Amino acid sequence: MQVNEEKEFTIQKRRCLVVWVYSLKQLKTLKRYGLIHYVSRRMKYVVIYMNEEDIENSEAKINGLHFVRKVERSYRPDVEMNFAEKIGTKAAYQYEEEEGFEVEELSTQIRLAENV
């Protein structure tokens, strides 16, 4: 009996929550919301990774817990991380025309301090 099922691997979108707590005694209750990635005992915060679609409900529930001071969402998935075509070009400086900034590329020469 052979089963030829081809299973496709799909990447699950994840997001990080930083949970600031008053006490670290209740870490076991935070484990059910997602994967605990890091715990700072000195600064009293916990980094939790969870699925993107569960983040709205989980953030509200975690924020309602009595030992939670503040919940912050990671903005890293929202930031474009492709810098390959922008490095060394004027596209790296994306200022609007209204602000009055002009980007001027100058060739700089390095001079030694003893020759100045």
VOBA-1610 file (N, C-alpha, C; in pm, whole numbers, padded with zeros to 5 digits, always signed):
BEGIN
Met+00082-00118+00000Met+00000+00000+00000Met+00087+00125+00000Gln+00104+00185-00116Gln+00183+00306-00127Gln+00091+00426-00147Val+00123+00527-00078Val+00045+00650-00090Val+00137+00755-00151Asn+00099+00804-00267Asn+00178+00906-00335Asn+00115+01043-00313Glu+00121+01089-00195Glu+00071+01222-00167Glu+00187+01319-00164Glu+00175+01421-00243Glu+00278+01524-00241Glu+00229+01638-00153Lys+00300+01660-00048Lys+00262+01766+00044Lys+00346+01889+00013Glu+00279+01999+00007Glu+00345+02123-00026Glu+00380+02198+00102Phe+00499+02251+00106Phe+00544+02328+00222Phe+00508+02474+00201Thr+00431+02528+00292Thr+00396+02669+00285Thr+00454+02740+00405Ile+00508+02856+00381Ile+00568+02934+00489Ile+00458+03006+00565Gln+00456+02984+00693Gln+00356+03047+00779Gln+00407+03185+00819Lys+00324+03287+00799Lys+00365+03423+00837Lys+00356+03436+00988Arg+00464+03483+01047Arg+00474+03496+01192Arg+00506+03640+01228Arg+00475+03675+01351Arg+00505+03809+01400Arg+00543+03798+01546Cys+00620+03892+01590Cys+00672+03893+01726Cys+00592+03992+01811Leu+00567+03954+01935Leu+00510+04044+02034Leu+00608+04056+02148Val+00631+04178+02194Val+00713+04201+02312Val+00616+04233+02425Val+00617+04147+02528Val+00523+04161+02639Val+00602+04206+02761Trp+00574+04326+02808Trp+00638+04379+02929Trp+00553+04336+03048Val+00615+04275+03148Val+00540+04219+03261Val+00589+04279+03392Tyr+00504+04267+03494Tyr+00542+04309+03627Tyr+00623+04199+03697Ser+00586+04074+03671Ser+00651+03961+03736Ser+00666+03848+03635Leu+00776+03773+03645Leu+00800+03662+03553Leu+00748+03529+03606Lys+00675+03530+03716Lys+00623+03407+03772Lys+00518+03341+03683Gln+00450+03420+03602Gln+00340+03368+03521Gln+00382+03335+03378Leu+00505+03291+03357Leu+00552+03258+03221Leu+00475+03142+03161Lys+00429+03050+03243Lys+00357+02934+03192Lys+00227+02974+03124Thr+00164+03079+03171Thr+00040+03122+03107Thr+00067+03189+02972Leu+00185+03248+02954Leu+00219+03309+02825Leu+00257+03204+02721Lys+00297+03084+02765Lys+00338+02979+02671Lys+00223+02933+02582Arg+00100+02945+02627Arg-00011+02896+02546Arg-00047+02989+02431Tyr+00005+03111+02429Tyr-00025+03205+02323Tyr+00070+03194+02204Gly+00188+03140+02225Gly+00283+03128+02115Gly+00415+03074+02165Leu+00514+03079+02080Leu+00647+03030+02112Leu+00725+03140+02183Ile+00769+03111+02305Ile+00850+03208+02378Ile+00992+03199+02326His+01039+03309+02268His+01170+03311+02207His+01278+03361+02303Tyr+01246+03460+02385Tyr+01345+03519+02474Tyr+01275+03574+02598Val+01343+03562+02713Val+01293+03618+02839Val+01405+03700+02900Ser+01378+03828+02925Ser+01475+03914+02993Ser+01434+03923+03139Arg+01514+03864+03223Arg+01482+03863+03366Arg+01513+03999+03430Arg+01612+04068+03379Arg+01648+04197+03438Arg+01550+04307+03399Met+01512+04313+03271Met+01422+04419+03226Met+01276+04376+03226Lys+01250+04249+03253Lys+01116+04192+03267Lys+01031+04209+03142Tyr+01078+04149+03034Tyr+00996+04140+02914Tyr+01013+04003+02852Val+00914+03964+02772Val+00911+03833+02707Val+00887+03856+02559Val+00962+03787+02473Val+00944+03794+02329Val+00872+03667+02286Ile+00753+03684+02227Ile+00670+03571+02185Ile+00647+03579+02035Tyr+00666+03467+01965Tyr+00633+03458+01823Tyr+00504+03381+01808Met+00416+03431+01720Met+00289+03363+01693Met+00249+03388+01549Asn+00148+03314+01503Asn+00101+03326+01367Asn+00036+03463+01345Glu+00050+03514+01223Glu+00002+03648+01191Glu-00150+03660+01206Glu-00225+03555+01171Glu-00370+03566+01177Glu-00424+03561+01320Asp-00345+03510+01414Asp-00389+03502+01553Asp-00348+03624+01636Ile-00276+03716+01577Ile-00213+03822+01657Ile-00314+03922+01714Glu-00422+03951+01644Glu-00520+04048+01694Glu-00587+03997+01823Asn-00638+03874+01818Asn-00706+03819+01936Asn-00609+03797+02051Ser-00492+03744+02019Ser-00395+03713+02124Ser-00342+03839+02191Glu-00321+03944+02113Glu-00271+04069+02170Glu-00371+04128+02268Ala-00499+04121+02234Ala-00602+04173+02324Ala-00612+04089+02451Lys-00601+03957+02436Lys-00609+03869+02553Lys-00488+03886+02644Ile-00371+03896+02584Ile-00248+03912+02664Ile-00250+04047+02735Asn-00298+04150+02668Asn-00303+04283+02728Asn-00400+04287+02846Gly-00498+04198+02848Gly-00594+04194+02956Gly-00549+04117+03079Leu-00436+04048+03070Leu-00386+03972+03185Leu-00335+04068+03293His-00353+04031+03420His-00323+04122+03531His-00173+04147+03552Phe-00088+04057+03505Phe+00056+04074+03527Phe+00126+04141+03409Val+00051+04180+03307Val+00109+04241+03186Val+00103+04392+03198Arg+00218+04455+03178Arg+00228+04600+03183Arg+00193+04661+03047Lys+00255+04609+02940Lys+00237+04666+02806Lys+00269+04560+02702Val+00204+04566+02586Val+00230+04475+02475Val+00268+04558+02354Glu+00383+04525+02293Glu+00428+04595+02173Glu+00438+04497+02059Arg+00399+04541+01941Arg+00403+04458+01822Arg+00531+04486+01744Ser+00589+04384+01686Ser+00709+04403+01603Ser+00667+04454+01466Tyr+00741+04552+01415Tyr+00712+04608+01284Tyr+00805+04555+01176Arg+00885+04458+01207Arg+00982+04407+01110Arg+00917+04348+00985Pro+00805+04272+00995Pro+00744+04223+00872Pro+00689+04334+00782Asp+00664+04451+00837Asp+00610+04562+00758Asp+00718+04640+00684Val+00843+04625+00723Val+00953+04701+00664Val+01009+04623+00546Glu+01027+04692+00434Glu+01086+04628+00316Glu+01235+04606+00340Met+01280+04483+00329Met+01417+04450+00362Met+01506+04431+00238Asn+01458+04467+00120Asn+01538+04453-00001Asn+01609+04585-00030Phe+01737+04590+00005Phe+01814+04712-00012Phe+01914+04702-00128Ala+01909+04598-00205Ala+02013+04571-00305Ala+02021+04681-00410Glu+01907+04727-00462Glu+01912+04827-00568Glu+01919+04968-00514Lys+01910+04987-00382Lys+01910+05122-00326Lys+02046+05165-00271Ile+02134+05074-00246Ile+02261+05107-00184Ile+02348+05184-00282Gly+02395+05299-00241Gly+02485+05379-00323Gly+02418+05462-00430Thr+02288+05471-00429Thr+02217+05549-00530Thr+02131+05655-00462Lys+02071+05740-00544Lys+01984+05844-00489Lys+01854+05786-00434Ala+01819+05662-00473Ala+01697+05599-00422Ala+01708+05569-00273Ala+01829+05569-00221Ala+01846+05545-00078Ala+01795+05663+00004Tyr+01798+05782-00054Tyr+01748+05902+00013Tyr+01611+05935-00043Gln+01508+05882+00016Gln+01373+05902-00037Gln+01306+06017+00036Tyr+01345+06138+00001Tyr+01284+06256+00058Tyr+01184+06311-00042Glu+01077+06365+00009Glu+00977+06424-00080Glu+01025+06562-00126Glu+00974+06605-00238Glu+01014+06734-00295Glu+00969+06850-00206Glu+00860+06831-00131Glu+00806+06938-00049Glu+00899+06977+00064Glu+00976+06882+00114Glu+01060+06909+00229Glu+01180+06996+00196Gly+01214+07007+00069Gly+01321+07094+00029Gly+01459+07031+00036Phe+01467+06901+00050Phe+01597+06834+00053Phe+01641+06803-00089Glu+01766+06827-00114Glu+01824+06787-00241Glu+01943+06698-00212Val+01953+06591-00285Val+02063+06498-00265Val+02168+06528-00370Glu+02287+06556-00323Glu+02396+06589-00412Glu+02511+06494-00383Glu+02551+06420-00484Glu+02659+06325-00466Glu+02791+06394-00497Leu+02880+06396-00401Leu+03011+06457-00418Leu+03117+06351-00402Ser+03224+06367-00476Ser+03336+06275-00456Ser+03422+06333-00344Thr+03442+06256-00243Thr+03518+06304-00127Thr+03659+06249-00134Gln+03753+06331-00092Gln+03892+06288-00088Gln+03934+06275+00058Ile+04008+06172+00084Ile+04056+06148+00220Ile+04194+06209+00231Arg+04210+06300+00328Arg+04339+06364+00348Arg+04391+06321+00484Leu+04518+06297+00491Leu+04579+06264+00619Leu+04595+06391+00701Ala+04593+06378+00832Ala+04596+06492+00921Ala+04729+06565+00915Glu+04836+06495+00883Glu+04968+06559+00881Glu+04989+06644+00756Asn+04908+06625+00652Asn+04920+06702+00528Asn+04827+06823+00523Val+04749+06847+00627Val+04651+06956+00625Val+04714+07087+00656
//
